[in-house]
Amino acid sequence: MGSEREQLIEILSSVRPDVNFEEEEALIDDEILSSFDIIAMVSEINVQYGIEIRVDDLLPENFNNVDAILQLIERMENE
């Protein structure tokens, strides 16, 4: 799982290099990411993972930290 996590952190860091995605646990709750950041990240994730994150999935709990985003990706891959 480590390499998948690292790949995701690379994608997220390409959008927001100033954020420590390893450490942050409240990316949305602490208003670290803007809606524009989320859209850019979702676009990158959709392309990289060949999935389609839907508007219904754009919930704070799905994007608060790397593990939550990974869980979302896994759910999308299994659908």
KOLVEX-446898 format. One record per residue (C-alpha): x, y, z; residue in one letter. Coordinates in steps of 0.5 Angstrom, whole numbers, plus 2048, in hexadecimal, padded with zeros to 3 digits. Layout:
BEGIN
XYZA;...
This chain:
BEGIN
800800800M;806805801G;8078067FAS;8008077F8E;80080C7FER;80780F7FBE;8048107F4Q;7FE8137F7L;8028187FBI;80681A7F5E;7FF81B7F1I;7FD8207F7L;8048237F8S;8048257F0S;7FD8297F1V;80082C7F8R;80782B7F9P;807830800D;80282A804V;805825808N;80081F806F;80481A80AE;80281E810E;7FC82280FE;7F581E812E;7F0824810A;7F2827809L;7EA829809I;7E882A810D;7EE82F811D;7ED83280AE;7F4830807I;7F182E801L;7ED8337FDS;7E78307F8S;7EC8327F2F;7F182D7F5D;7EC8277F6I;7EA8287EFI;7F18287ECA;7F38227F1M;7EC81E7EFV;7EE81F7E7S;7F581D7E8E;7F38177ECI;7ED8157E7N;7F38157E2V;7F88117E6Q;7F380C7E9Y;7EF80B7E3G;7E980D7E7I;7E38127E7E;7E28157EEI;7DB8187EER;7D881E7F1V;7D581A7F6D;7DB8187F9D;7DE81F7FAL;7DD81F801L;7E2822806P;7E381B80AE;7E5818803N;7EB81D802F;7ED81F809N;7F381B809N;7F7816804V;7F4810807D;7ED812806A;7EF8147FFI;7F280D7FEL;7EC80A801Q;7E780E7FCL;7EC80B7F6I;7EB8047F8E;7E48057F9R;7E48087F2M;7E88027EFE;7E47FD7F2N;7DD8007EFE;
